[in-house]
């Protein structure tokens, strides 16, 4: 297990279910599940099962964190780089905001090819950062303000995963020999009360405990009490077919 994997496992052991609490309101789980018509499905980095609960009956989840899996049926603890399943075991593999965090992406892709049947699909939701323009963006949007407040504390930001896992061009390289990847841009509206928005912002892997309280207080002063706090997030629904 790599240093990054140990960090992620420890983080989610201390905060089980944090991803679902942060993103459930945005509708990303339903959007990803809608891409799965049926068949034998594996959900990678399934966490506490927010996506798994929306997938066809009999779907299986896999996650690195035992604490996350403790509240989820039909799950297996394991690594995406060494899937504990037989060849051709699945018709579809899904992954909600996990693929871009995996170490050794080529090994993960090789495992996906192995466990998927020919014609099987890999469908993933990828993070893309805050919305760059439009209503609620830049100075007004809490995500932009959060990143501005966080920046001075990032002397050496953590670098998770393989940069190719985050872009369409990178997918074409990683999934050479598969179908041409299809990317669909999806904005999530995570605006709401300040506490609701902070549930998302405070889940950042880059937010060290000693600075979290100060950043939260700084942001909270930026928005009048009782107003709806804007927070919009860019994500990508990416899909590729095994040949």
C-alpha positions as CSV (number, residue, x, y, z in Angstrom):
1,X,0.0,0.0,0.0
2,X,1.4,3.4,-1.0
3,X,1.7,6.5,1.2
4,X,-1.3,8.1,-0.5
5,X,-3.4,5.0,0.0
6,X,-2.5,4.9,3.7
7,X,-3.6,8.6,3.9
8,X,-6.9,7.9,2.2
9,X,-7.6,4.9,4.3
10,X,-6.8,6.8,7.5
11,X,-8.9,9.8,6.4
12,X,-12.0,7.7,5.6
13,X,-11.6,5.6,8.7
14,X,-11.9,8.9,10.6
15,X,-14.7,10.3,8.4
16,X,-16.8,7.4,7.2
17,X,-19.5,8.5,4.8
18,X,-18.0,11.9,4.3
19,X,-18.1,11.8,0.5
20,X,-21.8,11.0,0.4
21,X,-22.7,13.6,3.0
22,X,-20.8,16.2,1.0
23,X,-22.3,15.4,-2.5
24,X,-25.6,13.7,-2.0
25,X,-27.5,16.9,-2.6
26,X,-25.8,17.5,-5.9
27,X,-27.4,14.5,-7.7
28,X,-24.1,13.0,-8.9
29,X,-24.8,9.5,-7.7
30,X,-28.2,9.4,-9.5
31,X,-26.5,10.7,-12.7
32,X,-23.9,8.0,-12.6
33,X,-26.3,5.3,-11.8
34,X,-28.5,6.3,-14.7
35,X,-25.7,5.2,-17.0
36,X,-25.9,1.6,-15.8
37,X,-28.8,-0.3,-17.5
38,X,-28.2,-3.6,-15.7
39,X,-26.0,-6.6,-15.7
40,X,-23.2,-7.6,-13.3
41,X,-21.9,-4.4,-11.8
42,X,-18.8,-3.6,-9.7
43,X,-18.6,-0.2,-7.9
44,X,-14.9,0.8,-7.3
45,X,-14.2,3.0,-4.2
46,X,-17.8,2.5,-3.2
47,X,-17.4,4.2,0.2
48,X,-20.5,3.8,2.4
49,X,-22.6,2.6,-0.6
50,X,-24.3,5.8,-1.7
51,X,-23.9,4.8,-5.4
52,X,-24.2,1.1,-4.7
53,X,-27.7,1.5,-3.3
54,X,-28.8,3.0,-6.7
55,X,-27.2,0.2,-8.8
56,X,-28.9,-3.0,-10.0
57,X,-29.7,-5.6,-7.4
58,X,-26.7,-7.8,-6.8
59,X,-24.1,-5.2,-7.6
60,X,-20.9,-5.5,-5.6
61,X,-18.8,-2.7,-4.1
62,X,-15.1,-2.5,-3.3
63,X,-13.3,0.0,-1.1
64,X,-10.0,0.4,0.7
65,X,-11.6,1.5,3.9
66,X,-12.9,-1.1,6.3
67,X,-14.7,1.6,8.3
68,X,-16.7,2.8,5.2
69,X,-17.6,-0.8,4.3
70,X,-18.9,-1.5,7.8
71,X,-22.2,0.1,7.0
72,X,-22.6,-1.3,3.5
73,X,-23.8,-4.8,2.4
74,X,-22.5,-6.6,-0.7
75,X,-19.0,-5.2,-0.4
76,X,-15.3,-6.3,-0.4
77,X,-12.3,-4.6,1.0
78,X,-9.5,-4.4,-1.5
79,X,-7.4,-2.3,-3.9
80,X,-8.3,-1.3,-7.5
81,X,-4.8,-2.4,-8.6
82,X,-5.4,-6.0,-7.5
83,X,-9.2,-6.7,-7.9
84,X,-10.2,-9.9,-6.1
85,X,-12.5,-11.1,-8.8
86,X,-12.3,-13.6,-11.7
87,X,-11.7,-12.7,-15.3
88,X,-14.8,-11.4,-17.1
89,X,-16.8,-11.2,-13.9
90,X,-18.6,-7.9,-14.7
91,X,-20.5,-6.2,-17.4
92,X,-20.1,-2.7,-16.0
93,X,-17.6,-1.1,-13.5
94,X,-18.5,2.3,-12.0
95,X,-16.4,4.7,-9.9
96,X,-17.6,7.9,-8.2
97,X,-14.8,10.4,-7.7
98,X,-12.2,7.7,-7.1
99,X,-10.4,6.9,-10.4
100,X,-8.4,10.1,-10.4
101,X,-7.1,9.3,-6.9
102,X,-5.7,5.8,-7.6
103,X,-2.0,5.1,-7.7
104,X,-0.6,3.2,-10.7
105,X,-3.4,4.0,-13.1
106,X,-2.1,1.7,-15.8
107,X,-2.4,-1.2,-13.4
108,X,-5.9,-0.2,-12.5
109,X,-6.8,-0.1,-16.2
110,X,-5.3,-3.5,-16.7
111,X,-7.4,-4.9,-13.9
112,X,-10.5,-3.2,-15.4
113,X,-9.8,-4.9,-18.7
114,X,-9.4,-8.3,-16.9
115,X,-12.6,-8.2,-14.9
116,X,-14.8,-6.8,-17.7
117,X,-16.3,-8.9,-20.4
118,X,-15.6,-7.8,-24.0
119,X,-18.0,-5.0,-24.7
120,X,-18.1,-4.2,-20.9
121,X,-18.1,-0.6,-19.8
122,X,-16.2,1.5,-17.3
123,X,-18.2,4.6,-16.2
124,X,-16.7,7.1,-13.8
125,X,-17.5,10.5,-12.3
126,X,-14.4,12.8,-12.3
127,X,-13.9,16.0,-10.3
128,X,-13.2,19.1,-12.3
129,X,-13.0,22.0,-9.7
130,X,-15.2,25.1,-9.3
131,X,-17.3,26.6,-12.1
132,X,-15.1,29.2,-13.8
133,X,-17.8,31.7,-14.8
134,X,-21.5,32.5,-14.7
135,X,-23.9,33.2,-11.8
136,X,-22.3,32.5,-8.5
137,X,-18.8,32.0,-9.8
138,X,-15.5,33.6,-9.0
139,X,-15.8,36.1,-6.1
140,X,-19.3,35.1,-5.1
141,X,-18.9,31.3,-5.1
142,X,-17.9,29.6,-1.8
143,X,-15.7,27.1,-3.6
144,X,-13.5,29.8,-5.2
145,X,-13.3,31.6,-1.9
146,X,-12.4,28.4,-0.1
147,X,-9.5,27.7,-2.6
148,X,-8.2,31.2,-2.2
149,X,-8.2,30.9,1.6
150,X,-6.6,27.4,1.4
151,X,-3.8,28.4,-1.1
152,X,-1.4,30.0,1.5
153,X,-1.4,26.8,3.5
154,X,-0.4,24.5,0.7
155,X,3.4,24.7,0.8
156,X,3.5,21.1,-0.6
157,X,0.0,20.0,-1.9
158,X,-0.7,16.3,-1.9
159,X,-0.7,14.9,-5.5
160,X,-3.0,12.0,-5.7
161,X,-3.2,9.6,-8.6
162,X,-2.1,10.0,-12.3
163,X,-2.8,13.3,-14.1
164,X,-4.0,11.3,-17.1
165,X,-6.9,10.0,-15.1
166,X,-8.4,13.5,-14.9
167,X,-8.7,14.4,-18.6
168,X,-10.1,13.2,-21.9
169,X,-6.7,13.2,-23.5
170,X,-5.3,11.3,-20.6
171,X,-8.0,8.7,-20.9
172,X,-7.3,8.2,-24.6
173,X,-3.7,7.3,-23.6
174,X,-4.6,5.1,-20.5
175,X,-7.4,3.3,-22.3
176,X,-5.6,2.7,-25.7
177,X,-7.2,-0.2,-27.4
178,X,-10.6,0.5,-25.8
179,X,-13.3,2.6,-27.4
180,X,-12.8,6.4,-27.7
181,X,-13.6,7.8,-24.3
182,X,-16.8,9.9,-24.0
183,X,-16.8,12.9,-21.6
184,X,-19.9,14.8,-20.6
185,X,-19.6,18.0,-18.5
186,X,-22.0,18.1,-15.5
187,X,-22.3,20.9,-13.0
188,X,-23.3,20.1,-9.5
189,X,-25.2,22.8,-7.5
190,X,-24.1,22.3,-3.9
191,X,-25.3,25.7,-2.7
192,X,-27.4,25.9,0.4
193,X,-26.9,27.0,4.0
194,X,-23.4,27.7,5.1
195,X,-23.3,24.4,7.1
196,X,-24.4,22.4,4.1
197,X,-21.8,24.0,1.9
198,X,-19.1,23.6,4.5
199,X,-19.9,19.8,4.6
200,X,-18.5,19.7,1.0
201,X,-15.6,22.2,1.4
202,X,-14.5,20.8,4.7
203,X,-14.2,17.3,3.2
204,X,-11.1,18.4,1.2
205,X,-8.1,16.1,1.5
206,X,-5.9,19.2,1.6
207,X,-7.5,20.8,4.6
208,X,-5.3,20.2,7.6
209,X,-7.2,20.2,11.0
210,X,-5.2,23.1,12.4
211,X,-6.2,25.5,9.6
212,X,-9.8,24.2,9.0
213,X,-11.4,26.2,11.8
214,X,-9.7,29.5,10.7
215,X,-10.8,29.0,7.1
216,X,-14.3,28.2,8.1
217,X,-14.6,31.3,10.2
218,X,-13.1,33.4,7.4
219,X,-15.6,32.1,4.9
220,X,-18.6,32.3,7.2
221,X,-17.9,36.0,7.6
222,X,-18.1,36.4,3.9
223,X,-21.8,35.5,3.7
224,X,-24.6,37.2,5.6
225,X,-26.5,34.9,8.1
226,X,-29.4,33.2,6.5
227,X,-28.6,33.7,2.9
228,X,-28.2,30.8,0.4
229,X,-24.5,30.3,-0.1
230,X,-23.6,29.6,-3.8
231,X,-21.3,26.7,-4.5
232,X,-21.1,25.1,-8.0
233,X,-18.8,22.3,-8.9
234,X,-17.7,21.0,-12.3
235,X,-17.7,17.2,-12.8
236,X,-17.2,15.0,-15.8
237,X,-19.1,11.8,-16.6
238,X,-16.6,9.6,-18.5
239,X,-17.3,6.3,-20.2
240,X,-15.2,3.8,-22.2
241,X,-15.9,0.4,-23.6
242,X,-13.6,-2.6,-23.4
243,X,-12.8,-4.1,-26.8
